[in-house]
Amino acid sequence: MEALRKVKVEVRNVSLAYGATKVLHDVSVTIEPGEFFALLGPSGSGKSTLLRLIAGFNQAQSGQILIGGEDLSRVPPWKRDIGMVFQNYALWPHMSVAENVAFGLEERRLPRDVVRARVAAALELVGLKDYAERRPGQLSGGQQQRVALARTIAIEPKVLLLDEPLSNLDAKLRVHMRAELLSLQRKLGITTIFVTHDQEEALSISDRVAVLDHGVIQQIGTPMELYDHPANRFIADFVGTINLIRGRVEPNGDRARFESPLLGRIELRVPVTGAADAEIAIRPHALVLAAADHPGDAGRVWVEGVVAEREFLGEFVRYTVKVGDAELIADAPHFIGGASRPPGARVKIGIDPAQVKLLS
Amino acid sequence: MSSRFTPAQLAVALLIAAFLVLFLIVPVLTVVYVAFADGTGGFTLSHFASFFHISLMRESFRNSLYVAFWSVVFASLIAVPLAYFTARFEFRGAALIQTLGVLPLIMPPFVGAVAMQLIFGRSGTVNLLLGEWFGFTLPIMDGLNGVIFVEALHYFPFILMNLVVALNNIDSSMEESAQNLGSSGFRLFRRIVFPLAMPGFIAGAALVFIKVFDDLGTPLVLNQTNMLAPQAYLRITTIGIEDPIGYVASVIMVAFSLFALWASTWVMRDKEYATLQRGYGGLAKRRLGRGQSVLAYAWILLVLAIVLAPHLGILLLSIAKVWSFSVVPDSYTLEHYATVFQDSPRMIWNTVFYCGVAALIDVVIATAIAYILLRTRIPGRQALDFTVTMALAIPGVVLAIGYLRTFRDIEIPFTGELLTTSWALLIIAYAVRRLPYALRSCVAALQQMHVSLEEAAENLGATKGRTIRRIVVPLMAGGIAAGLIVSFMTAAVELSATLMLVTAQHDAPMSYGIYLYMQSAAGRGPGAALGVLAVLIVAAGTYASHRVIARRGTREAQGGIAKVQEIQTAGA
């Protein structure tokens, strides 16, 4: 199968409500041609609704959806040429694998030999050419998903939509399929939008991610931007694990001074305009965990605490450390023979101000 | 869905609505109107007053309630253990029992009634044997007892089938968590299993109540005319279409049937169904202990013997030369069948034709309504469902009276034939009365279908119409076929509307013929022979449709087997 034409998707000021329930509120996002784009959010955030809107299964009250510069708002789903892989795969149990894949081509009234060739090519692409005569019920979950994928790309759609594509697979297969999806997308070059509630999944394979909550886009960016520079508290908390510390910020020359009962005073290398209540965020792995008798150093702010819980996660050990009334999560890398601190152990935590993110 | 509905969908909905208004709502409202109207078009209760002044009518009213109530009780006593044993325990022949349990439905209750008299009547087989061996007899078939007995035996499958479905829908985790918390045995059944299956039981029980209230043939054959349906029938056929007392009786029947229907949904309001999650198993089947096994089998065999008695009786009667005051017939003959084949091939054809067409009309309308109900947002779509369901509560006698009154003097275009004397009206009556069964079957089939299967088709370029043809209807095929079978089966044994709407012998279906034969002692042999043929035709139709469904099913089954083999070879 050849590379497909790369198309741009633009969502402009889209709002959608069911009665009084606002599902999407003034959503705008532009997806570049050939991009692998993720819509990430908790359940009920509106991410699936946005995907279905692009496919034509929902109607927005206002706003526009442009595919390749063309407004599709009034075009019914069957004329959109936008391939969608459904969460439950939606394979028709009364048709064989080949009949499933041929369906969209038959609906396009293509000559029979063209249909046959393209079905074979699509099945070849997903590695299922020996399964053409099977029924969907005879396939494993992973195979069913490949059929769904083959059925969708067989029509050579302008855009590929994936609705929670990996959620029905077991953990091992999920990681495998995720790599496979990405390589397929790169091979075809097709603009791809996928919906997921799993931040690890979104961060690992997408070029860019839009995070939604309560029908509002919270942030759009590359995975690294989201992780390192969360735009707000929701993003900081939702993407990865993070420590949030409340306090008060005030200007200090061209820098900021953050004061909190937990950490005392720290200097942050960001400018602020005036004094205000604020929150800082810091990733667990950016905290340095040391023994209670560690002398400390000038580059970090050090606080003392007691280990409350310990979770062994293989690559690292995650400690929940009680500091005063608050708790901090700190990850310590794990090596064979490395130190392990049991609950109750007194420890010191070092915080590098450069790793601290001031949330607005 | 992308839009609320398309013009084509709206047009279909309007067409169906028009059909229902013309052939269900208007006729029923006409009956109600006549019952409350004085001669000048004003409102009056005087017809009701005169109805309750007639002591025969008061008695009929009481008798109908009495019979309906006790029929439900006895039907439950038969159905609940059968359903529980077969759905819940590992049991040889459970499928057979459930199938045999459906048998009574395919023989008209009034046909069974004649056989029941021969077997359980005062001088029937059972009482002759009892009298000979133990010196006493049981008044099983005396008076209203006979009606109750026949009705309970005939209609218990409604409770059985609803209950089995409900039991099979209980997620095994429901029961397992109760067991995990220490519940078992009868307490487990009483506190968890039965309450969860309650919607099925209530639905079945309400249906039995309504059907018994509505039944005309059984009381007539057993000569218990002091009930509402026979009275309505007799008043209209003997006194005439203008007699208001028949209308009052009709309105009372409709009111009580509607009440039963409403009560059954009211009782279950706010109660959540425990439905099966996809991929999870139903109740685990347990093994019975030795003693339990013996008891269960004994009970089931006893029930089956009684249930099958009328069928056996009819078969014997159809080949008996003489059968009276004896345990079994004295001598046998095939001449009744010869008589029937000579007299009434026309009736057999009429039954197949009328019921076939009615069943086809039903599944087409039911599929359309199911789709409109579940897949479009046409305003008032629930009203279609509601109206069709209401048809359940309209007794055949009432619908027929409504037709005769509403369509009197109306001619069929171009032929000049009166609609009320045409067989077309009979087909319509069958279709309207059986529509609720077909609708439930189709709605269930479509409900089980995930909407993403259709969205995937639209996403790949199929329009709504193409999606219905290529995806929806093929996937609903099982439900549609089931609806077709049930509609056909039950229409073939319909008597109450038939008796009133058949005006010419050559237009009559078999049920009418059987009834006519059964009126005279000499006609019982041929009547029974015709009854046996009716059962055979219905059974053949059922078997044929089962084959169609099974062929689809085996592909799935083969899929399952292939998967098992795959796993086994992978393991080796």
HADDOCK unambig.tbl for C-alpha pairs under 7 A between the chains (distance, minus, plus):
assign (segid A and resid 56 and name CA) (segid B and resid 2 and name CA) 5.97 0.50 0.50
assign (segid A and resid 57 and name CA) (segid B and resid 1 and name CA) 4.80 0.50 0.50
assign (segid A and resid 57 and name CA) (segid B and resid 2 and name CA) 4.66 0.50 0.50
assign (segid A and resid 58 and name CA) (segid B and resid 1 and name CA) 5.92 0.50 0.50
assign (segid A and resid 58 and name CA) (segid B and resid 2 and name CA) 5.21 0.50 0.50
assign (segid A and resid 59 and name CA) (segid B and resid 2 and name CA) 5.95 0.50 0.50
assign (segid A and resid 76 and name CA) (segid B and resid 2 and name CA) 6.75 0.50 0.50
assign (segid A and resid 77 and name CA) (segid B and resid 458 and name CA) 5.81 0.50 0.50
assign (segid A and resid 77 and name CA) (segid B and resid 459 and name CA) 5.55 0.50 0.50
assign (segid A and resid 78 and name CA) (segid B and resid 458 and name CA) 4.63 0.50 0.50
assign (segid A and resid 78 and name CA) (segid B and resid 459 and name CA) 5.27 0.50 0.50
assign (segid A and resid 78 and name CA) (segid B and resid 460 and name CA) 6.23 0.50 0.50
assign (segid A and resid 78 and name CA) (segid B and resid 461 and name CA) 3.86 0.50 0.50
assign (segid A and resid 78 and name CA) (segid B and resid 462 and name CA) 5.47 0.50 0.50
assign (segid A and resid 78 and name CA) (segid B and resid 463 and name CA) 5.83 0.50 0.50
assign (segid A and resid 79 and name CA) (segid B and resid 461 and name CA) 5.93 0.50 0.50
assign (segid A and resid 82 and name CA) (segid B and resid 459 and name CA) 6.82 0.50 0.50
assign (segid A and resid 83 and name CA) (segid B and resid 459 and name CA) 6.34 0.50 0.50
assign (segid A and resid 83 and name CA) (segid B and resid 460 and name CA) 6.81 0.50 0.50
assign (segid A and resid 84 and name CA) (segid B and resid 459 and name CA) 6.65 0.50 0.50
assign (segid A and resid 90 and name CA) (segid B and resid 452 and name CA) 5.61 0.50 0.50
assign (segid A and resid 90 and name CA) (segid B and resid 453 and name CA) 4.68 0.50 0.50
assign (segid A and resid 90 and name CA) (segid B and resid 456 and name CA) 6.48 0.50 0.50
assign (segid A and resid 91 and name CA) (segid B and resid 453 and name CA) 6.64 0.50 0.50
assign (segid A and resid 92 and name CA) (segid B and resid 453 and name CA) 6.45 0.50 0.50
assign (segid A and resid 94 and name CA) (segid B and resid 475 and name CA) 6.74 0.50 0.50
assign (segid A and resid 104 and name CA) (segid B and resid 460 and name CA) 4.52 0.50 0.50
assign (segid A and resid 104 and name CA) (segid B and resid 461 and name CA) 5.86 0.50 0.50
assign (segid A and resid 107 and name CA) (segid B and resid 461 and name CA) 5.87 0.50 0.50
assign (segid A and resid 107 and name CA) (segid B and resid 462 and name CA) 5.77 0.50 0.50
assign (segid A and resid 108 and name CA) (segid B and resid 461 and name CA) 6.85 0.50 0.50
assign (segid A and resid 135 and name CA) (segid B and resid 559 and name CA) 7.00 0.50 0.50
assign (segid A and resid 137 and name CA) (segid B and resid 559 and name CA) 6.44 0.50 0.50
assign (segid A and resid 138 and name CA) (segid B and resid 559 and name CA) 5.20 0.50 0.50
assign (segid A and resid 138 and name CA) (segid B and resid 560 and name CA) 6.64 0.50 0.50
assign (segid A and resid 138 and name CA) (segid B and resid 563 and name CA) 5.77 0.50 0.50
